[in-house]
Amino acid sequence: MSGEKQRAKGRVSMSAGRFGPRYGRFVRKRVVEIERVSRAFHTCPRCDTKSVKRAGTGIWRCRKCEFTFAGGAYQPQTPQLKVALRTIERSVQQSRE
């Protein structure tokens, strides 16, 4: 046998450690990922600095320029918003041609 220690499979600590063994491994992993994204700094759509923090559910505020805007519950730009913006941009380009 080698002298290496075996790592525990699927051990989740970080912010989901408060749940202990409850709710299952994958649910706790999702909670960790959602909380990591929601607590991070994001780019401001107005001043382009990385200073946007979550003020509440779906409310985002830039700490530099004090710009407050609505976004997703856990991230300022949801994947659906990105798809909608691409579609709008494509339709604008087609109307110009």
Backbone hydrogen bonds, N-H to C=O, Kabsch-Sander energy under -0.5 kcal/mol:
donor,donor_aa,acceptor,acceptor_aa,energy
11,R,8,A,-0.9
13,S,11,R,-0.5
16,A,13,S,-1.1
17,G,14,M,-1.2
18,R,15,S,-0.8
19,F,16,A,-1.7
20,G,17,G,-1.3
22,R,19,F,-1.6
24,G,21,P,-0.6
28,R,24,G,-1.7
29,K,25,R,-1.9
30,R,26,F,-2.1
31,V,27,V,-2.1
32,V,28,R,-2.1
33,E,29,K,-2.1
34,I,30,R,-2.7
35,E,31,V,-2.6
36,R,32,V,-2.1
37,V,33,E,-2.1
38,S,34,I,-2.6
39,R,35,E,-1.8
40,A,36,R,-0.6
40,A,37,V,-0.7
42,H,52,V,-1.8
44,C,49,T,-2.6
48,D,44,C,-1.3
51,S,42,H,-0.7
51,S,49,T,-1.7
52,V,42,H,-2.4
53,K,51,S,-0.5
53,K,61,R,-2.5
54,R,38,S,-0.5
55,A,59,I,-2.7
56,G,59,I,-1.6
58,G,56,G,-0.6
58,G,73,A,-0.7
59,I,56,G,-1.6
60,W,69,F,-2.8
61,R,53,K,-2.6
62,C,67,F,-2.6
63,R,51,S,-2.5
66,E,62,C,-0.9
69,F,60,W,-2.6
71,G,58,G,-2.2
72,G,75,Q,-1.4
78,T,76,P,-0.6
82,K,78,T,-1.8
83,V,79,P,-1.9
84,A,80,Q,-2.3
85,L,81,L,-2.7
86,R,82,K,-2.0
87,T,83,V,-2.2
88,I,84,A,-2.4
89,E,85,L,-2.5
90,R,86,R,-2.4
91,S,87,T,-2.2
92,V,88,I,-2.2
93,Q,89,E,-2.1
94,Q,90,R,-2.1
95,S,91,S,-1.8
96,R,92,V,-1.3
97,E,93,Q,-1.2
